Amino acid sequence: MYIDLINSADAVGMFCRLHMKTKRDIPIRPSEMGVLIYTQKQSAPVTPLMISQFFKIAKPSVTSMVNTLVKLEYLTKEPSAADGRSYTLKSTQKGNNLVEVTFVEYFKTMELLKEKMGEHKFKQFIELIQIANGILEEVK
């Protein structure tokens, strides 16, 4: 019984390592790229709290990524008129260009899996990951 759990943990761990080590030819870290894509794709103004909740990461981590993206001129901070401490984020033209140019590169691992697994198995794979994510979120 334990051997099945060990093999399962090894398989999931290997998948995560392979996915994270995929060479992406982008000038920022994958986590920062995720924030940039998220910010650009939202129709409403984006706050650091929204990013923190969406990616399920601590606000200090969001602040660090946002500061880097602002420094590199991919995002701008728009101060809140109501609260001087609050701000929303907006993708700059440079940020929009980076997302457009690297979108395919950023998602090529998923595209490869979909191509090699086939549409049906890939859909099942994603559905099972979503179920697993939901279970792990409940336990947290």
N, C-alpha and C positions, 0 to 999 in steps of 0.2 A: 504494500500500500504506500509506504513512504517513498519508494523508488519512483512511483508515478508522480507524486508531488514534487520530488526533486527534479525529475526530468521536465516536468511542466514549468517549474520555476526557471530552470536552465534555458528552456526554449524561449520563454517570455523575456528573460534577461538578455539573451543573445539578440533577439529581434530589436529590443530597445537600443542596445549598443550599436548594432549595424545601422539602424535608422539614424541615430545621433551622429555617427561617424561618417555619414554620407557626405562626400565632398560637395559643398555648395559654393559656387563661385560668386559670393556676395560680399560686399565690404563691411557688413555688420554681422553680429552674432545672430543665430537663428531665432533666439528668443526676442531680440530687438526687431527682427524682421516680422515676427508674429504680431508684435505691438503695432508696427507700422501698417501692416495689412489690415489689422482689426480697425485701427483708427481711420484709415482711408475708406473702408467699406461701410462704415456706419452712416446712416442718414441723419442722426441726431448728434449734437456735440458730445464728445467723448471726455470723460473725466478719468483721473487715475483710479478712482474707486471702481468704475466700470471695468477697467482693465484688470484690476486685482480680482474682482469677482469672476470675470469671464475665464481668466487663465488659472484661477484658484492659487494665486501667489500673494505673498505679503506686500503691503503697500511700500515698504522701503525698497523692495526689489523693483517695483514699478517705477518708483522715483529715480532709481539709478538708471534704468533703461531709458526713461523719458529724458533725463538730463543728458545722456549720451546722444540720443536722437536729436535733441534740440541743439546741442553743441555742434553736431555734424550737419545741421541745417536740414534735417529730414522732417522735423516737426516744429511747430511753433506753439507757445503757450499763450492763450488768450485769457487775460485776467477777468474774473467775474465782477460785474458791476455791483452786485449785491454784497459780496463778501470778498474783501481784499486778499484773503489767503487762498481762496479757491481759484481754479482755472480750468479751462477746457483745452483740449489739444486739437490741432489741425495739421493735416499733412501739407507740406509745402510742395511746390512744383518739383523740386529736387526729389522729395519723398515719393511723389506720384510717379515720377520717371523711374525711380528705382524699383518700385512695385511692378510697374508695367514691363520693364526690361527683364526682371528676374523672376516673374511669376511662374513661368514654365519651369525654370531651373529649381525654384524652391519646392515645387510640388512634383518633381519628376520621380521621386521614390514611389509616391502613391500611384502615379500614372503607370510606372513599371509593374507594380503589383497588380493593378487592374488589368493590364494587358496580358501578363503571364498567367494570372489566376483565371481570367475570364470574368465577364460581367457578373454572372450569378454567384460564383464563389467569393468574389471581391465584395459584393453586397452583403453576403452572409458574414464575411470576416468583419466588416465594419459594424454590422448590427451586433455581433457578439462582443466586439470591443465596447460599443456603447452600453450594452447590458452590464458588462464587467465594470465599466466606469461608474455606472449608477449604483451598483452594489457597493463598490469601494467608497463612494461618496456618502452613502447611507451609514456606513460603519464609522466614518470619521467623526 
